[in-house]
Amino acid sequence: METQIDHAASMLDMTLEAQKPWVRAADIAIGIVTIIVGMWITLSPTLAEATLVFSMAIGLVFIGLARVFKSVSTDALTTQSRAMKIISGLVAILLSAVAIVFRDLAITFLVTMLTFAIMLVGLSRMVVGYSEKSISYWLRALYVAGGGLVFLFGFFAAVFSGLGFLTLRLVLGAVFLILGSVRIIGAAKGELV
């Protein structure tokens, strides 16, 4: 059982670790790339279905890499958070790689596969928000709310992928805008994302 002193030391280590300028800069850069992908998906009038899948895959590769890197390089994570971040990151990278390599598969299948990765990333964000008691309450609430929205939008896109390309673009664009914004806000505050 962890003593109060060990817990306080662990929280201090996480705060100092999260404050590293290059980690924060990388998080902000990945957040910006994610937002750009979301804006492009939402606003591009000439976006084709194959380009949508490719954009989602590239965005999810960046998100997956960030999740895996942060989980293996941050010692102060709870076991539950670390496991969820690693699993969601690896699944996002793997499914994105499949979508990039096998672009000839049916678009609906590729979108559904990538939305599964999106739902897992949203679920992981909620787990981190719930289990990481050392980060500020408002940021935990943001993680849970943002993760919940990402999960619901991903679920909506997976279940109703036949509703129309414009609706799908708007939903998936919103997912990437939320993911990028949450990452930037956490990094700007110097807290664990």
C-alpha positions as CSV (number, residue, x, y, z in Angstrom):
1,M,0.0,0.0,0.0
2,E,1.4,3.4,-1.0
3,T,2.1,5.8,1.8
4,Q,1.1,9.4,1.7
5,I,4.7,10.4,1.2
6,D,5.2,8.0,-1.7
7,H,1.9,9.3,-3.3
8,A,3.0,12.9,-2.9
9,A,6.4,12.1,-4.4
10,S,4.7,10.3,-7.3
11,M,2.4,13.3,-7.9
12,L,5.5,15.6,-7.9
13,D,7.3,13.4,-10.3
14,M,4.3,13.4,-12.7
15,T,4.1,17.2,-12.5
16,L,7.7,17.6,-13.2
17,E,7.7,15.0,-15.9
18,A,4.6,16.6,-17.5
19,Q,6.3,20.0,-17.4
20,K,9.2,19.0,-19.8
21,P,9.1,21.6,-22.5
22,W,9.8,19.1,-25.4
23,V,7.0,16.8,-24.2
24,R,4.6,19.7,-24.0
25,A,5.7,21.0,-27.4
26,A,5.3,17.5,-29.0
27,D,1.8,17.2,-27.5
28,I,0.8,20.6,-28.8
29,A,2.2,19.8,-32.2
30,I,0.2,16.5,-32.3
31,G,-2.9,18.4,-31.1
32,I,-2.5,20.9,-33.9
33,V,-2.0,18.2,-36.5
34,T,-5.1,16.5,-35.2
35,I,-7.1,19.7,-35.4
36,I,-5.9,20.3,-38.9
37,V,-7.0,16.9,-39.9
38,G,-10.4,17.5,-38.3
39,M,-10.8,20.9,-40.1
40,W,-9.8,19.4,-43.4
41,I,-12.3,16.5,-43.0
42,T,-15.0,19.0,-42.1
43,L,-14.3,21.9,-44.5
44,S,-12.8,20.4,-47.6
45,P,-15.4,20.6,-50.4
46,T,-13.6,18.2,-52.6
47,L,-12.8,15.5,-50.1
48,A,-13.3,12.1,-51.5
49,E,-14.2,9.0,-49.5
50,A,-10.8,7.4,-50.0
51,T,-9.1,10.7,-48.9
52,L,-11.3,10.7,-45.8
53,V,-10.1,7.3,-44.8
54,F,-6.5,8.2,-45.5
55,S,-6.9,11.4,-43.4
56,M,-8.4,9.6,-40.5
57,A,-5.7,6.9,-40.7
58,I,-2.9,9.5,-40.6
59,G,-4.5,11.4,-37.7
60,L,-5.0,8.2,-35.8
61,V,-1.3,7.2,-36.3
62,F,-0.2,10.4,-34.7
63,I,-2.7,10.0,-31.9
64,G,-1.7,6.3,-31.4
65,L,2.0,7.2,-31.3
66,A,1.5,9.9,-28.8
67,R,-0.6,7.6,-26.5
68,V,2.0,4.8,-26.6
69,F,5.0,7.1,-26.1
70,K,3.4,9.0,-23.2
71,S,2.4,5.7,-21.5
72,V,5.8,4.2,-21.7
73,S,7.7,7.4,-20.8
74,T,5.6,8.5,-17.8
75,D,6.2,6.6,-14.6
76,A,3.4,8.1,-12.6
77,L,0.4,6.7,-14.5
78,T,-1.9,4.3,-12.8
79,T,-1.8,0.7,-14.2
80,Q,-5.3,1.1,-15.5
81,S,-4.5,4.3,-17.4
82,R,-1.2,3.0,-18.7
83,A,-2.8,-0.2,-20.1
84,M,-5.7,1.7,-21.7
85,K,-3.4,4.2,-23.3
86,I,-1.0,1.5,-24.7
87,I,-3.9,-0.7,-25.9
88,S,-5.8,2.2,-27.6
89,G,-2.6,3.6,-29.1
90,L,-1.4,0.3,-30.5
91,V,-4.9,-0.5,-31.9
92,A,-5.1,3.0,-33.5
93,I,-1.7,2.5,-35.1
94,L,-2.5,-1.1,-36.3
95,L,-5.9,-0.3,-37.7
96,S,-4.6,2.9,-39.4
97,A,-1.8,0.9,-41.0
98,V,-4.3,-1.6,-42.3
99,A,-6.4,1.2,-43.8
100,I,-3.3,2.8,-45.4
101,V,-1.9,-0.4,-46.8
102,F,-5.2,-2.0,-48.0
103,R,-6.9,1.1,-49.5
104,D,-8.7,-1.2,-52.0
105,L,-11.0,-2.6,-49.3
106,A,-14.5,-1.3,-49.2
107,I,-14.7,2.3,-47.9
108,T,-17.5,1.4,-45.4
109,F,-15.4,-1.4,-43.9
110,L,-12.4,0.9,-43.6
111,V,-14.4,3.7,-42.0
112,T,-16.0,1.2,-39.5
113,M,-12.6,-0.2,-38.7
114,L,-11.2,3.3,-38.0
115,T,-14.2,4.3,-36.0
116,F,-13.6,1.3,-33.7
117,A,-10.1,2.8,-33.1
118,I,-11.7,6.2,-32.4
119,M,-14.2,4.6,-29.9
120,L,-11.3,2.9,-28.1
121,V,-9.3,6.2,-27.9
122,G,-12.4,7.9,-26.5
123,L,-12.9,5.1,-24.0
124,S,-9.2,5.4,-23.0
125,R,-9.5,9.1,-22.5
126,M,-12.5,8.5,-20.1
127,V,-10.5,5.9,-18.2
128,V,-7.6,8.3,-17.8
129,G,-9.9,11.1,-16.7
130,Y,-11.5,8.8,-14.1
131,S,-8.5,7.1,-12.7
132,E,-5.8,9.8,-12.6
133,K,-6.6,11.5,-9.4
134,S,-3.4,13.5,-9.4
135,I,-4.4,15.8,-12.3
136,S,-6.7,18.7,-11.7
137,Y,-10.4,18.1,-11.3
138,W,-11.5,20.3,-14.3
139,L,-9.0,18.5,-16.6
140,R,-10.3,15.1,-15.5
141,A,-13.8,16.3,-16.2
142,L,-12.7,17.5,-19.6
143,Y,-11.1,14.1,-20.4
144,V,-14.2,12.2,-19.4
145,A,-16.5,14.6,-21.3
146,G,-14.3,14.8,-24.4
147,G,-13.7,11.0,-24.3
148,G,-17.4,10.4,-24.0
149,L,-18.2,12.6,-27.0
150,V,-15.4,11.0,-29.1
151,F,-16.8,7.5,-28.2
152,L,-20.4,8.5,-29.0
153,F,-19.4,10.2,-32.3
154,G,-17.3,7.2,-33.2
155,F,-20.1,4.9,-32.4
156,F,-22.6,7.0,-34.4
157,A,-20.2,7.0,-37.4
158,A,-19.7,3.2,-37.2
159,V,-23.4,2.3,-36.8
160,F,-24.8,4.9,-39.2
161,S,-22.0,5.0,-41.8
162,G,-24.6,4.7,-44.6
163,L,-26.4,8.0,-43.6
164,G,-24.4,10.0,-46.1
165,F,-20.9,11.2,-46.8
166,L,-21.5,14.7,-45.5
167,T,-22.9,13.6,-42.2
168,L,-20.0,11.2,-41.8
169,R,-17.5,13.9,-42.5
170,L,-19.0,16.3,-40.0
171,V,-19.1,13.6,-37.2
172,L,-15.5,12.4,-37.9
173,G,-14.3,16.0,-38.2
174,A,-15.8,16.8,-34.8
175,V,-14.0,13.8,-33.3
176,F,-10.6,15.0,-34.5
177,L,-11.3,18.6,-33.4
178,I,-12.2,17.3,-29.9
179,L,-9.2,15.0,-29.6
180,G,-6.8,17.7,-30.7
181,S,-8.3,20.4,-28.5
182,V,-8.2,18.2,-25.4
183,R,-4.5,17.3,-26.1
184,I,-3.6,21.0,-26.6
185,I,-5.4,22.1,-23.4
186,G,-3.7,19.4,-21.3
187,A,-0.3,20.2,-22.7
188,A,-0.7,23.9,-22.3
189,K,-1.5,23.4,-18.6
190,G,1.5,21.1,-18.3
191,E,-0.6,18.2,-17.1
192,L,-0.6,14.5,-18.1
193,V,-2.6,13.8,-21.3
